[in-house]
Amino acid sequence: DTAVSQTPKYLVTQMGNDKSIKCEQNLGHDTMYWYKQDSKKFLKIMFSYNNKELIINETVPNRFSPKSPDKAHLNLHINSLELGDSAVYFCASSRDTTEAFFGQGTRLTVV
Amino acid sequence: AQKITQTQPGMFVQEKEAVTLDCTYDTSDQSYGLFWYKQPSSGEMIFLIYQGSYDEQNATEGRYSLNFQKARKSANLVISASQLGDSAMYFCAMRAMNTGFQKLVFGTGTRLLVSP
């Protein structure tokens, strides 16, 4: 039973396309996150949701839109993909201030 | 604002030896948590150990221990008896605890290579 699962694991797409990454957690956590890991392995928060409500939105282009249909799910939709969007995207979840558990990551390659 | 600094881009250690990975942090928060994560070549992020700023004892989890020196604002990870499977990227992270829903802020990571 995977605690935080995200799909797909790999995503290769052309510039200008729209794509989605799905994330689900079965840990009963009330906070979920999207992180982006760049080519230098640096991890940066993009969004955070608590009980389906957006609470952190770090200077992320409007082309990125998170959606949380319920506490256990946080999806990421990306419009008009650009080359610079190529990265590994991690979904994570936690209870408030405890450690975050991460999904296996989605490697997005924009060509 | 919080900041995490990991000054060692890469570290080498021989199997069965101990190794220390450095982490210093900067924050104006009185209450915060420090975390270490491991990222093997397969890519997943694995939580290793946690230290709260008010914890008096250094955290330990199996072969991992966190050398917490609050006055120096350092939270070094010590891995004892290194194993080949410890070869990975290691990230130090912190989160403010005084209010809820705070983000984890990560350092740039240290790549550890364990040799036979």
Interface residues (C-beta under 8 A of the other chain):
Chain A: T31 Y33 K40 K41 F42 L43 K44 I45 S48 N50 I55 I56 E58 V88 F90 A92 D96 T97 T98 E99 A100 F101 F102 G103 Q104 G105 R107
Chain B: G33 F35 Y37 Q39 G43 E44 M45 I46 F47 Y50 M89 F91 R95 M97 G100 F101 Q102 K103 L104 V105 F106 T108 G109
